[in-house]
Amino acid sequence: MDILERLAIEIPCSACGGRYEVTLKQILLSQEMLHEGCPVQVVDECPPLAYSGLVDRQIIQELQTVWGRLEEEARGAGGEARFKSLGCGVGLPSAS
């Protein structure tokens, strides 16, 4: 599973006041565009430029690496790393 496509940052839209999600994958791609020399400096000319500063690139890359290691460990145990469904009431007891 590509963890960067499953996790997103929800941000407000300055134009309409609504909220929208930007995946970590979109943020990383924006950062890579800038790193590779994208000449655009004005957000109005390139909306993804606005995404590049939402999360530090190193944090995204570290998360991707750790998730990959977790998937390998789970497979090694005959299992699968995945997200728990919310609201089902099944799982470990809370730490209260």
Secondary structure, 3 states (H helix, E strand, C coil): CCHHHHCEEEEECCCCCCEEEEEHHHHHHHHHHHHCCCCCCCHHHCCHHHHCCCCCHHHHHHHHHHHHHHHHHHHHCCCCCCCCCCCCCCCCCCCC
